Amino acid sequence: MKAEIKRSPGPFIAEDQIKAIQAKEHLTLKEGAFFLNISPLTLRRWTLAGKMKSKKIGKKHMFQKADLNFIIPI
């Protein structure tokens, strides 16, 4: 007899994290992707292709929320 693990799917991101993202001026790659409703990999590809402006701090890309508000991907 196999043991079955039952899990209920949780939200992708918690409500308190959503409020924190809305309050921030600079967002990480993951937060920026959530803000744009795209995958982090897509945002990384756009950044490396020059379609998205970011500042690199160490190894991390940081995005200004004002820059993300006006993005219309082509």
GIHUCOR-V908353 format. One record per backbone hydrogen bond with DSSP energy under -1.0 kcal/mol. CO is the residue of the C=O (numbers start at 1). NH is the residue of the N-H. If there is no record, write none. Layout:
# GIHUCOR-V908353
co: {CO,CO}
nh: {NH,NH}
This chain:
# GIHUCOR-V908353
co: {14,15,16,17,18,19,20,25,27,28,29,30,31,32,33,39,40,41,42,43,44,45,46,46,47,55,57,60,62,63,64,65,68}
nh: {18,19,20,21,22,23,24,65,63,32,33,34,35,36,38,43,44,45,46,47,48,49,51,52,50,62,60,57,55,27,68,69,71}
